[in-house]
Amino acid sequence: MSAIITITNQKGGVGKTTTSSALMDGLQSRGARVLGVDLDPQGSLGFCLGLDIENCATVYDVLKGTAGIHDVIMKSDCGDILPSNILLSAAELEFNRPGREFLLKNALAEVEEEYDYIIIDTPPALNVLTVNAYVAADGLVIPMAPEILSLLGVSQIRETIDTVRRCYNSRLRVLGIVLNKFNQRFTLNREVLDMAEQIAKQLDTSVFQSRIRSGVAVAEAPAHGESVLSYAPDSKVARDFRLLINEIARMYDPTYPNS
Protein backbone atom coordinates (compact mmCIF):
# COMPACT_ATOMS: atom_id res chain seq x y z
CA MET A 1 0.00 0.00 0.00
CA SER A 2 1.30 3.45 -0.93
CA ALA A 3 2.09 6.22 1.50
CA ILE A 4 -0.07 9.04 0.12
CA ILE A 5 1.23 12.47 1.11
CA THR A 6 -0.52 15.73 0.27
CA ILE A 7 1.50 18.96 0.16
CA THR A 8 -0.87 21.75 1.17
CA ASN A 9 -1.23 25.40 2.09
CA GLN A 10 -3.96 27.70 0.83
CA LYS A 11 -1.38 30.50 0.57
CA GLY A 12 0.48 30.66 -2.74
CA GLY A 13 4.23 31.09 -3.08
CA VAL A 14 5.19 29.01 -0.06
CA GLY A 15 7.03 26.27 -1.96
CA LYS A 16 4.42 23.53 -2.39
CA THR A 17 5.54 22.53 -5.89
CA THR A 18 9.24 22.81 -5.04
CA THR A 19 8.64 20.57 -2.03
CA SER A 20 6.58 18.10 -4.07
CA SER A 21 9.17 17.73 -6.81
CA ALA A 22 12.02 17.44 -4.31
CA LEU A 23 10.20 14.68 -2.41
CA MET A 24 9.51 12.82 -5.65
CA ASP A 25 13.11 13.08 -6.84
CA GLY A 26 14.70 12.29 -3.49
CA LEU A 27 12.52 9.26 -2.80
CA GLN A 28 12.90 7.85 -6.30
CA SER A 29 16.67 8.28 -6.25
CA ARG A 30 16.72 5.94 -3.24
CA GLY A 31 14.78 3.23 -5.02
CA ALA A 32 11.16 4.08 -4.19
CA ARG A 33 8.41 3.85 -6.79
CA VAL A 34 6.92 7.35 -6.86
CA LEU A 35 3.86 8.96 -8.42
CA GLY A 36 3.30 12.72 -8.37
CA VAL A 37 -0.26 14.01 -8.68
CA ASP A 38 -0.75 17.61 -9.82
CA LEU A 39 -4.06 18.97 -8.52
CA ASP A 40 -3.21 22.60 -9.28
CA PRO A 41 -4.89 23.97 -12.44
CA GLN A 42 -1.70 25.95 -13.08
CA GLY A 43 -0.02 22.62 -13.83
CA SER A 44 3.15 23.69 -12.08
CA LEU A 45 4.40 20.25 -11.02
CA GLY A 46 4.32 18.73 -14.49
CA PHE A 47 5.63 21.90 -16.13
CA CYS A 48 8.51 22.24 -13.69
CA LEU A 49 9.55 18.66 -14.41
CA GLY A 50 9.64 19.19 -18.15
CA LEU A 51 6.26 17.86 -19.32
CA ASP A 52 4.18 19.32 -22.15
CA ILE A 53 1.05 19.80 -20.08
CA GLU A 54 -0.93 21.58 -22.78
CA ASN A 55 -1.00 18.66 -25.20
CA CYS A 56 -1.84 15.64 -23.08
CA ALA A 57 -4.66 14.07 -21.13
CA THR A 58 -4.64 15.16 -17.48
CA VAL A 59 -6.03 14.43 -14.04
CA TYR A 60 -9.10 16.40 -15.14
CA ASP A 61 -9.93 13.66 -17.66
CA VAL A 62 -9.43 11.01 -15.00
CA LEU A 63 -11.72 12.73 -12.50
CA LYS A 64 -14.35 13.26 -15.20
CA GLY A 65 -14.20 9.57 -16.07
CA THR A 66 -13.28 10.18 -19.72
CA ALA A 67 -9.79 8.64 -19.44
CA GLY A 68 -8.25 5.82 -17.42
CA ILE A 69 -5.53 6.74 -14.96
CA HIS A 70 -3.01 4.36 -16.52
CA ASP A 71 -3.48 6.12 -19.86
CA VAL A 72 -2.84 9.56 -18.38
CA ILE A 73 0.20 8.95 -16.16
CA MET A 74 3.40 10.28 -17.75
CA LYS A 75 7.07 9.61 -17.09
CA SER A 76 9.59 12.13 -15.80
CA ASP A 77 13.11 11.91 -14.45
CA CYS A 78 11.68 12.36 -10.94
CA GLY A 79 9.05 9.62 -11.20
CA ASP A 80 5.64 9.15 -12.77
CA ILE A 81 3.28 12.12 -12.91
CA LEU A 82 -0.47 12.52 -13.22
CA PRO A 83 -0.39 15.98 -14.84
CA SER A 84 -2.76 18.92 -14.74
CA ASN A 85 -3.52 22.05 -16.73
CA ILE A 86 -5.94 24.97 -16.75
CA LEU A 87 -8.94 22.77 -17.63
CA LEU A 88 -8.95 21.60 -14.02
CA SER A 89 -10.08 25.07 -12.95
CA ALA A 90 -13.63 24.01 -13.89
CA ALA A 91 -13.65 21.40 -11.13
CA GLU A 92 -15.48 23.46 -8.52
CA LEU A 93 -18.48 23.97 -10.81
CA GLU A 94 -18.35 20.77 -12.82
CA PHE A 95 -17.73 18.19 -10.09
CA ASN A 96 -20.96 18.74 -8.18
CA ARG A 97 -22.46 15.27 -7.91
CA PRO A 98 -22.73 13.35 -4.63
CA GLY A 99 -19.47 11.68 -3.66
CA ARG A 100 -17.33 14.24 -5.44
CA GLU A 101 -14.97 14.31 -2.46
CA PHE A 102 -13.88 10.76 -3.31
CA LEU A 103 -13.07 11.22 -7.01
CA LEU A 104 -9.29 11.26 -6.54
CA LYS A 105 -9.27 8.53 -3.89
CA ASN A 106 -11.21 6.22 -6.18
CA ALA A 107 -8.93 6.97 -9.12
CA LEU A 108 -5.75 6.33 -7.11
CA ALA A 109 -7.15 3.04 -5.82
CA GLU A 110 -6.42 1.60 -9.27
CA VAL A 111 -2.68 2.32 -9.06
CA GLU A 112 -1.69 2.73 -5.42
CA GLU A 113 -0.27 -0.77 -5.12
CA GLU A 114 2.13 0.08 -7.97
CA TYR A 115 3.85 2.82 -5.95
CA ASP A 116 5.59 3.20 -2.61
CA TYR A 117 4.80 6.92 -2.39
CA ILE A 118 2.17 9.12 -3.98
CA ILE A 119 2.87 12.85 -3.61
CA ILE A 120 -0.08 15.21 -4.24
CA ASP A 121 0.58 18.87 -5.07
CA THR A 122 -2.45 21.06 -4.34
CA PRO A 123 -3.72 24.48 -5.45
CA PRO A 124 -3.41 27.58 -3.23
CA ALA A 125 -7.04 27.28 -2.14
CA LEU A 126 -9.37 25.31 0.10
CA ASN A 127 -11.77 23.95 -2.52
CA VAL A 128 -13.08 20.64 -3.87
CA LEU A 129 -9.64 19.77 -5.25
CA THR A 130 -7.97 20.32 -1.88
CA VAL A 131 -10.65 18.27 -0.14
CA ASN A 132 -10.11 15.46 -2.66
CA ALA A 133 -6.40 15.54 -1.84
CA TYR A 134 -7.12 15.34 1.91
CA VAL A 135 -9.60 12.50 1.49
CA ALA A 136 -7.10 10.48 -0.56
CA ALA A 137 -4.11 11.08 1.72
CA ASP A 138 -2.91 9.54 4.93
CA GLY A 139 -0.49 12.38 5.66
CA LEU A 140 -0.26 16.14 5.12
CA VAL A 141 2.91 18.20 4.81
CA ILE A 142 2.31 21.95 5.20
CA PRO A 143 5.00 24.19 3.69
CA MET A 144 5.04 27.80 4.75
CA ALA A 145 7.23 30.82 4.23
CA PRO A 146 8.45 32.76 7.29
CA GLU A 147 5.89 35.55 6.90
CA ILE A 148 2.67 36.43 8.68
CA LEU A 149 0.29 35.84 5.74
CA SER A 150 1.72 32.38 5.22
CA LEU A 151 1.18 31.66 8.91
CA LEU A 152 -2.45 32.75 8.57
CA GLY A 153 -2.91 30.29 5.72
CA VAL A 154 -1.71 27.45 7.93
CA SER A 155 -4.06 28.38 10.76
CA GLN A 156 -7.05 28.40 8.40
CA ILE A 157 -6.34 24.86 7.21
CA ARG A 158 -7.34 23.40 10.58
CA GLU A 159 -11.09 23.65 9.99
CA THR A 160 -10.83 21.83 6.66
CA ILE A 161 -8.69 19.09 8.21
CA ASP A 162 -11.19 18.63 11.04
CA THR A 163 -14.11 18.41 8.59
CA VAL A 164 -12.33 15.84 6.42
CA ARG A 165 -11.40 13.75 9.45
CA ARG A 166 -14.95 13.87 10.78
CA CYS A 167 -16.77 13.18 7.52
CA TYR A 168 -14.47 11.44 5.04
CA ASN A 169 -11.06 10.28 6.26
CA SER A 170 -10.52 9.59 9.94
CA ARG A 171 -6.95 8.36 9.39
CA LEU A 172 -5.69 11.72 8.07
CA ARG A 173 -2.78 13.14 10.07
CA VAL A 174 -0.52 16.15 9.71
CA LEU A 175 3.05 14.93 9.34
CA GLY A 176 4.46 18.38 10.04
CA ILE A 177 4.98 21.98 9.02
CA VAL A 178 8.04 22.73 6.90
CA LEU A 179 9.56 26.21 6.83
CA ASN A 180 10.77 27.27 3.38
CA LYS A 181 12.95 30.31 2.58
CA PHE A 182 14.13 30.24 6.18
CA ASN A 183 16.95 32.38 7.57
CA GLN A 184 17.69 31.97 11.26
CA ARG A 185 19.43 35.36 11.37
CA PHE A 186 16.24 37.32 10.69
CA THR A 187 14.12 38.25 13.69
CA LEU A 188 10.84 37.78 11.80
CA ASN A 189 11.87 34.28 10.76
CA ARG A 190 12.51 33.31 14.36
CA GLU A 191 9.22 34.85 15.48
CA VAL A 192 7.27 33.01 12.78
CA LEU A 193 8.98 29.77 13.79
CA ASP A 194 7.72 30.25 17.36
CA MET A 195 4.17 30.91 16.12
CA ALA A 196 4.35 27.96 13.70
CA GLU A 197 5.25 25.69 16.60
CA GLN A 198 2.15 26.89 18.48
CA ILE A 199 -0.07 26.20 15.46
CA ALA A 200 1.58 22.81 15.01
CA LYS A 201 0.54 21.84 18.53
CA GLN A 202 -3.06 22.75 17.68
CA LEU A 203 -2.80 20.42 14.66
CA ASP A 204 -1.31 17.66 16.85
CA THR A 205 1.97 17.77 14.95
CA SER A 206 5.30 19.63 14.97
CA VAL A 207 7.53 21.79 12.82
CA PHE A 208 10.07 19.67 10.94
CA GLN A 209 13.60 20.02 12.23
CA SER A 210 14.79 20.50 8.64
CA ARG A 211 14.42 24.14 7.60
CA ILE A 212 14.70 24.88 3.89
CA ARG A 213 16.94 27.84 3.21
CA SER A 214 16.63 30.21 0.25
CA GLY A 215 18.70 29.64 -2.87
CA VAL A 216 18.79 30.70 -6.50
CA ALA A 217 18.62 27.04 -7.56
CA VAL A 218 14.95 26.93 -6.51
CA ALA A 219 14.07 29.51 -9.17
CA GLU A 220 16.42 28.11 -11.82
CA ALA A 221 15.54 24.41 -11.63
CA PRO A 222 12.04 24.61 -13.25
CA ALA A 223 13.51 26.33 -16.32
CA HIS A 224 15.58 23.20 -16.84
CA GLY A 225 12.73 20.77 -16.20
CA GLU A 226 14.36 19.44 -13.04
CA SER A 227 13.83 19.34 -9.31
CA VAL A 228 16.23 21.35 -7.19
CA LEU A 229 17.83 18.05 -6.06
CA SER A 230 18.90 17.03 -9.55
CA TYR A 231 19.61 20.54 -10.81
CA ALA A 232 21.84 21.62 -7.93
CA PRO A 233 22.53 18.52 -5.80
CA ASP A 234 25.31 20.21 -3.81
CA SER A 235 23.36 23.38 -3.02
CA LYS A 236 22.32 24.20 0.54
CA VAL A 237 18.66 23.95 -0.51
CA ALA A 238 19.17 20.42 -1.85
CA ARG A 239 20.96 19.42 1.35
CA ASP A 240 18.06 20.78 3.40
CA PHE A 241 15.50 18.88 1.33
CA ARG A 242 17.41 15.62 1.70
CA LEU A 243 17.22 16.02 5.49
CA LEU A 244 13.49 16.72 5.22
CA ILE A 245 13.00 13.59 3.10
CA ASN A 246 14.74 11.59 5.81
CA GLU A 247 12.34 12.94 8.43
CA ILE A 248 9.24 12.21 6.37
CA ALA A 249 10.31 8.78 5.17
CA ARG A 250 11.14 7.64 8.72
CA MET A 251 7.54 8.32 9.71
CA TYR A 252 6.59 5.44 7.42
CA ASP A 253 9.77 3.35 7.77
CA PRO A 254 11.87 3.84 10.93
CA THR A 255 14.79 2.02 9.25
CA TYR A 256 14.96 4.54 6.40
CA PRO A 257 18.65 5.39 5.81
CA ASN A 258 20.33 8.78 6.04
CA SER A 259 21.71 10.38 2.90
Buried (B, 14 or more C-beta within 10 A) or exposed (E): EBBBBBBBBBBBEBBBBBBBBBBBBBBBBBEBBBBBBBBBBBBBBBBBBBBEBEEEBBBBBBBBEEBBBEEBBBEBBBBBBBBBBEBBBEBEEBBEEEEBBBBBBBBBEEBBEEBBBBBBBBBBBBBBBBBBBBBBBBBBBBBBBBBEEBBEBBBEBEEBBEEBBEEBBEEBBBBBBBBBBBEEEEEEBEEBBEBBEEBBEEBEBBBBEBBBBBBEBBEBBBEEBBBBBBBBBEBEBBBBBBBBBBBBBEBBEEEBEEE
